[in-house]
Amino acid sequence: MNRKTLEEIEARPRGAGAAPFLAAGAILAALAVFTLSPAAALAVLIAGAGAATLMYAARLKRRTIPVHYDLQGEEGVRFAGIRRACETLAGSEKVWRVEDGPEKLCGPARQIEVARHGLPGIRTNAEVWRLDLGDSQLYFMPDTLLLYQDERYRAISYSSFDVAFGPEYRVEEGEAPSDAEIVGHTWQHVREDGRPDLRFSLNPRLSQVMYGLLEISSPGLKMRLRVSSRDAAMQFARMLGKEKSGAPDEDRTGSRGGDGLPRRTEEEMRVETAYSILGLRAGSPRDQVIRAYRKLAKIHHPDLLQHLEPEARERAESRMRVINEAYSNLKRQAT
């Protein structure tokens, strides 16, 4: 899609749609009924309806710009990979857009949709997928991405578009999605040794879940997506990230599963989880680990939350134990 085509799309008529034609038809019908004989009124109504239909069709055609792609050869292969990436992400049970919050990975989130969808004002022969981001939509075209917001499009080149993958650890009070990776369990009220506190008759068991986190960035676009299926998020990032043209790195053991993804050892998963709990990328340097730990301790340490209700302090203690364990694991790894 070149600049001229995008300018043509942006210059297309917008707005009222069929409303003016319906209003004109209603006025014409009223005049015909009250001023003409039944036969003449019927003829006028039929002629008016036909004219209104033709006028609306002509306006609708002007509002829709055709964009045709020759999806053969290298371009077709590349676009097939883009579609597979979107289909993989859409196969995840839930995808959320994560907003900024007091902690890097713990801001509020709202569920979004990943689906095939027509583009407003564009008619194309390509099977286009979109991310419905709430206030905007991101469309994956064969040659470019289109961000649609406030009834206008903005093109984003694939060369400037990057997707980074990372794990995200969360404790879920409700039921976790069926495709999420459950890495453990805890309770709303726990003892110092991590066991449930039997003093509380109502003490629900909570799932410790590892999600996939996608950080999407390009000039003028930055967002994070939480994906219930960590493998789906990982594959999406590999297919569309800047490293997509290269072959995936082998893991230390060289073992791979049937989906082609490296299989991690329990120790690698434990370390990866620890980094995620501290809100860091795997392999972050020691000074960043220390700073992240101290920052989280200032937020969650129970001694700093004595003014809160007992239940809130219990949750803070549970969270602090998880943070301490993650920090201890990373310190052991460094020695």
C-alpha positions as CSV (number, residue, x, y, z in Angstrom):
1,M,0.0,0.0,0.0
2,N,1.6,3.2,-1.2
3,R,1.2,6.8,0.1
4,K,-1.2,7.7,-2.7
5,T,-3.6,4.8,-1.9
6,L,-3.5,5.7,1.8
7,E,-4.3,9.4,0.9
8,E,-7.2,8.1,-1.2
9,I,-8.5,6.1,1.7
10,E,-8.3,9.1,4.0
11,A,-10.1,11.3,1.5
12,R,-13.1,9.0,1.1
13,P,-16.5,10.3,2.2
14,R,-17.4,9.6,5.8
15,G,-20.3,10.2,8.1
16,A,-24.0,10.0,7.7
17,G,-24.3,6.8,5.6
18,A,-27.9,5.8,4.7
19,A,-29.6,8.3,7.1
20,P,-30.1,11.2,4.6
21,F,-31.5,8.9,2.0
22,L,-34.0,7.3,4.5
23,A,-35.1,10.8,5.6
24,A,-35.6,11.9,2.0
25,G,-37.6,8.8,1.2
26,A,-39.8,9.3,4.2
27,I,-40.5,13.0,3.2
28,L,-41.2,11.9,-0.4
29,A,-43.6,9.2,0.8
30,A,-45.6,11.6,2.9
31,L,-46.0,14.1,0.1
32,A,-47.0,11.4,-2.4
33,V,-49.7,9.9,-0.1
34,F,-51.3,13.3,0.7
35,T,-51.2,15.0,-2.7
36,L,-51.5,12.3,-5.4
37,S,-53.9,9.6,-6.4
38,P,-53.2,6.1,-5.0
39,A,-51.8,4.9,-8.4
40,A,-49.6,8.0,-8.9
41,A,-48.4,7.8,-5.3
42,L,-47.4,4.2,-5.7
43,A,-45.4,5.1,-8.9
44,V,-43.7,7.9,-7.2
45,L,-42.8,5.8,-4.2
46,I,-41.3,3.0,-6.4
47,A,-39.3,5.5,-8.5
48,G,-38.1,7.3,-5.4
49,A,-37.0,4.1,-3.6
50,G,-35.1,3.1,-6.7
51,A,-33.4,6.4,-7.0
52,A,-32.5,6.5,-3.3
53,T,-31.0,3.0,-3.5
54,L,-28.9,3.9,-6.5
55,M,-27.7,7.1,-4.8
56,Y,-26.8,5.3,-1.6
57,A,-24.9,2.5,-3.5
58,A,-22.9,5.1,-5.4
59,R,-22.0,6.9,-2.1
60,L,-21.1,3.6,-0.5
61,K,-18.8,2.8,-3.4
62,R,-17.1,6.1,-3.0
63,R,-16.7,5.4,0.7
64,T,-15.0,2.0,0.1
65,I,-11.5,2.0,-1.6
66,P,-10.5,-1.3,-3.3
67,V,-6.9,-2.5,-2.5
68,H,-5.8,-5.6,-4.4
69,Y,-2.8,-7.7,-3.6
70,D,-1.0,-10.3,-5.8
71,L,-0.3,-12.7,-3.0
72,Q,2.1,-14.9,-5.0
73,G,5.8,-15.7,-4.5
74,E,7.7,-14.2,-1.6
75,E,5.0,-11.7,-0.6
76,G,2.5,-14.5,-0.4
77,V,4.8,-16.6,1.8
78,R,5.5,-13.7,4.1
79,F,1.8,-12.8,4.4
80,A,1.0,-16.5,5.1
81,G,3.4,-16.3,8.1
82,I,1.7,-13.2,9.3
83,R,-1.7,-14.9,9.2
84,R,-0.3,-17.9,11.0
85,A,1.0,-15.7,13.8
86,C,-2.3,-14.0,14.2
87,E,-4.2,-17.3,14.2
88,T,-1.8,-18.6,16.8
89,L,-2.5,-15.6,19.1
90,A,-6.3,-15.9,18.4
91,G,-6.1,-19.5,19.5
92,S,-5.3,-18.4,23.1
93,E,-8.3,-18.5,25.4
94,K,-7.8,-14.9,26.5
95,V,-5.7,-11.9,25.5
96,W,-5.7,-8.7,27.6
97,R,-4.2,-5.3,27.0
98,V,-2.3,-4.3,30.1
99,E,-2.2,-0.6,31.1
100,D,0.5,1.0,33.1
101,G,0.3,0.5,36.8
102,P,2.3,1.0,40.0
103,E,4.3,-2.1,39.1
104,K,5.8,-2.8,35.7
105,L,3.6,-5.8,35.0
106,C,0.6,-5.4,37.3
107,G,-1.4,-2.6,35.9
108,P,-5.1,-2.9,35.1
109,A,-6.0,-4.9,32.0
110,R,-9.0,-5.3,29.7
111,Q,-9.7,-8.3,27.5
112,I,-9.3,-7.7,23.7
113,E,-10.3,-9.6,20.6
114,V,-8.0,-11.1,17.9
115,A,-10.0,-11.9,14.8
116,R,-10.5,-11.7,11.1
117,H,-12.4,-8.6,10.2
118,G,-13.2,-6.2,7.4
119,L,-11.5,-2.8,7.3
120,P,-13.6,0.3,7.5
121,G,-13.5,2.0,4.1
122,I,-11.3,-0.7,2.5
123,R,-12.2,-3.7,0.3
124,T,-9.4,-6.1,-0.2
125,N,-8.8,-9.7,-1.5
126,A,-6.4,-10.4,1.5
127,E,-7.5,-12.2,4.6
128,V,-6.7,-9.5,7.2
129,W,-6.5,-10.1,10.9
130,R,-6.9,-7.4,13.5
131,L,-6.2,-6.6,17.2
132,D,-9.2,-4.8,18.7
133,L,-7.5,-2.6,21.2
134,G,-10.6,-0.8,22.5
135,D,-9.8,2.7,21.4
136,S,-8.2,1.6,18.2
137,Q,-7.7,-1.4,15.9
138,L,-4.4,-2.7,14.5
139,Y,-4.8,-4.4,11.1
140,F,-2.1,-6.8,9.7
141,M,-2.0,-6.1,5.9
142,P,0.3,-8.0,3.5
143,D,2.7,-5.1,3.1
144,T,2.1,-2.9,6.1
145,L,0.2,-2.5,9.4
146,L,-2.7,-0.1,9.6
147,L,-3.6,1.5,12.9
148,Y,-7.2,2.7,12.8
149,Q,-8.2,5.4,15.3
150,D,-10.7,8.2,15.3
151,E,-11.9,7.1,11.8
152,R,-8.4,7.5,10.4
153,Y,-5.7,5.2,9.3
154,R,-1.9,5.4,10.0
155,A,0.5,3.1,8.3
156,I,3.2,1.3,10.3
157,S,6.0,-0.5,8.5
158,Y,6.8,-4.1,9.5
159,S,10.5,-3.1,9.6
160,S,9.8,-0.7,12.5
161,F,7.4,-3.1,14.3
162,D,8.8,-5.2,17.1
163,V,7.3,-7.8,19.4
164,A,9.2,-8.9,22.5
165,F,8.2,-11.9,24.6
166,G,8.5,-12.4,28.3
167,P,6.7,-14.4,31.0
168,E,4.4,-12.8,33.6
169,Y,3.7,-14.3,37.0
170,R,0.4,-13.6,38.6
171,V,-1.7,-14.9,41.5
172,E,-5.3,-15.4,40.4
173,E,-8.1,-15.3,42.9
174,G,-10.6,-16.6,40.4
175,E,-10.4,-19.5,37.9
176,A,-7.4,-19.3,35.6
177,P,-7.9,-19.8,31.8
178,S,-7.7,-23.4,30.8
179,D,-4.6,-22.9,28.6
180,A,-2.7,-21.0,31.2
181,E,0.4,-22.6,32.8
182,I,-0.2,-23.2,36.5
183,V,3.2,-23.1,38.3
184,G,1.9,-23.5,41.9
185,H,-0.7,-22.7,44.4
186,T,-1.0,-20.6,47.5
187,W,-3.8,-19.4,49.8
188,Q,-5.3,-16.1,50.6
189,H,-4.1,-16.6,54.2
190,V,-0.8,-18.4,54.7
191,R,1.5,-19.2,57.5
192,E,5.2,-18.3,57.5
193,D,6.1,-21.8,56.2
194,G,3.8,-21.3,53.2
195,R,1.0,-23.6,54.4
196,P,-2.7,-22.4,54.7
197,D,-3.5,-20.6,57.9
198,L,-6.1,-22.8,59.6
199,R,-7.4,-20.0,61.8
200,F,-9.4,-18.7,58.8
201,S,-12.4,-20.9,57.9
202,L,-12.7,-19.0,54.6
203,N,-9.3,-19.4,53.0
204,P,-9.6,-19.9,49.2
205,R,-6.8,-21.6,47.3
206,L,-5.2,-19.4,44.7
207,S,-3.5,-20.3,41.5
208,Q,0.0,-19.1,40.8
209,V,-0.1,-18.6,37.0
210,M,2.6,-17.9,34.4
211,Y,1.2,-16.0,31.4
212,G,2.9,-14.8,28.3
213,L,3.6,-11.0,28.0
214,L,4.0,-9.3,24.6
215,E,5.6,-5.9,24.4
216,I,4.7,-4.4,21.1
217,S,6.5,-1.3,19.9
218,S,7.0,0.9,16.9
219,P,7.2,4.7,16.4
220,G,4.1,6.1,18.0
221,L,2.8,2.8,19.2
222,K,3.7,1.0,22.5
223,M,1.5,-1.5,24.4
224,R,1.7,-4.7,26.4
225,L,-0.6,-7.7,25.8
226,R,-1.1,-10.5,28.4
227,V,-1.8,-13.8,26.8
228,S,-3.2,-16.8,28.7
229,S,-1.3,-19.3,26.6
230,R,2.4,-18.6,27.1
231,D,3.4,-20.8,24.1
232,A,1.0,-18.9,21.8
233,A,2.5,-15.6,22.9
234,M,6.0,-17.0,22.4
235,Q,5.2,-18.2,18.9
236,F,3.6,-14.9,17.9
237,A,6.7,-13.0,19.0
238,R,9.0,-15.3,17.1
239,M,7.0,-15.0,13.9
240,L,6.6,-11.2,14.0
241,G,9.5,-10.0,16.2
242,K,12.6,-8.4,14.5
243,E,14.4,-11.7,14.8
244,K,11.7,-13.5,12.8
245,S,13.9,-13.9,9.7
246,G,16.4,-16.0,11.6
247,A,16.2,-19.5,12.9
248,P,15.3,-19.9,16.6
249,D,18.2,-20.5,18.9
250,E,18.7,-24.0,20.2
251,D,18.4,-24.4,23.9
252,R,21.4,-25.7,26.0
253,T,20.2,-29.3,25.7
254,G,19.1,-29.0,22.0
255,S,15.8,-30.7,22.7
256,R,12.6,-29.5,21.0
257,G,9.0,-30.5,21.2
258,G,6.6,-31.3,18.4
259,D,5.8,-27.6,18.0
260,G,9.5,-26.8,17.3
261,L,9.9,-24.8,20.5
262,P,12.8,-25.5,22.9
263,R,11.9,-27.5,26.0
264,R,13.2,-25.8,29.2
265,T,14.5,-27.6,32.2
266,E,12.8,-27.2,35.6
267,E,15.8,-25.0,36.7
268,E,15.4,-22.7,33.7
269,M,11.7,-22.4,34.4
270,R,12.3,-21.6,38.1
271,V,14.8,-18.9,37.2
272,E,12.6,-17.5,34.5
273,T,9.7,-17.4,36.9
274,A,11.9,-15.6,39.5
275,Y,12.8,-12.8,37.0
276,S,9.2,-12.4,36.1
277,I,8.0,-12.1,39.7
278,L,10.5,-9.2,40.1
279,G,9.2,-7.6,36.8
280,L,12.5,-8.2,34.9
281,R,13.5,-9.8,31.7
282,A,15.4,-13.1,32.0
283,G,19.1,-12.5,32.3
284,S,18.9,-9.0,33.8
285,P,22.1,-7.9,35.5
286,R,22.5,-8.2,39.3
287,D,22.2,-4.5,40.0
288,Q,18.8,-4.4,38.3
289,V,17.7,-7.5,40.3
290,I,18.6,-5.7,43.6
291,R,16.9,-2.5,42.6
292,A,13.7,-4.4,41.6
293,Y,13.7,-6.3,44.8
294,R,14.1,-3.2,47.0
295,K,11.4,-1.4,45.0
296,L,8.9,-4.3,45.5
297,A,9.8,-4.6,49.2
298,K,8.9,-0.9,49.7
299,I,5.5,-1.6,48.2
300,H,4.6,-5.0,49.8
301,H,6.5,-5.3,53.0
302,P,3.9,-5.9,55.8
303,D,5.8,-3.7,58.3
304,L,5.1,-0.7,56.0
305,L,1.3,-1.6,55.7
306,Q,0.3,-1.7,59.4
307,H,-2.4,1.0,58.7
308,L,-4.3,-1.4,56.4
309,E,-7.0,-4.0,57.3
310,P,-5.7,-7.4,58.5
311,E,-6.8,-9.1,55.3
312,A,-4.8,-6.7,53.2
313,R,-1.8,-7.2,55.4
314,E,-2.1,-11.0,55.0
315,R,-2.1,-10.6,51.3
316,A,1.0,-8.4,51.5
317,E,2.8,-11.0,53.6
318,S,1.9,-13.7,51.0
319,R,3.1,-11.6,48.2
320,M,6.3,-10.7,50.1
321,R,7.1,-14.3,50.6
322,V,6.9,-15.0,46.9
323,I,9.1,-12.0,46.2
324,N,11.7,-13.1,48.8
325,E,11.8,-16.6,47.3
326,A,12.3,-15.3,43.8
327,Y,15.1,-13.0,45.0
328,S,16.8,-15.9,46.9
329,N,16.6,-18.1,43.8
330,L,18.3,-15.4,41.6
331,K,21.0,-14.9,44.3
332,R,21.7,-18.6,44.4
333,Q,22.0,-18.6,40.6
334,A,24.5,-15.8,40.7
335,T,26.8,-17.7,43.1
